[in-house]
Amino acid sequence: MSTTTDAAPIDASTVRETARETFGMVPNLITEISEHSPAVAKAYLDAGATLGEGVLSDAEEQVVILAISSYNDCHYCTKAHAAAGRAAGLTGDVVETIVAGGLPDDPRYRRLVQATRRILGKRGWLSTVDQEALADEGLERDVLYEIVGLIGVKTISNYINHIAGTEVDDAFLG
């Protein structure tokens, strides 16, 4: 059931222009979302930008996103974030290892991937033992909450890509 509000609907072209300013292009994902729900496209872009200001470095954020997207088996996001990860300084080996379901050699990246997969696998139901073990590894609640935020944002794009079968942009295939 749809409701009406006094607010003007979000304009798809405005959302696509935001994407162009952010990424230097309008990714097929944003085209797909904005054609059907500009509000979801805007929420996705806004949330991603906000989380980009969090405690994780750009490379660490990409490690987490790759772990989420590979866990969710998203054909589009694993390619898009492989490119973004390399741009953020990740090696091809790190990217390939995470996408293949493995663990990177770098201790911090390994811990982030393990924590992400644990949160996903337990649907957030981390026990006290889980939380203490993660804290002992240097992953306090600030990091855990940011991982949860990234899971929420990436689940939007992962699931939309599953529904739409979004074609991977040529820019992400290199």
Secondary structure, 3 states (H helix, E strand, C coil): CCCCCCCCCCCHHHHHHHHHHHHCCCCHHHHHHHHHCHHHHHHHHHHHHHHCCCCCCHHHHHHHHHHHHHHCCCHHHHHHHHHHHHHCCCCHHHHHHHHCCCCCCCHHHHHHHHHHHHHHHCCCCCCHHHHHHHHHCCCCHHHHHHHHHHHHHHHHHHHHHHHHCCCCCHHHCC
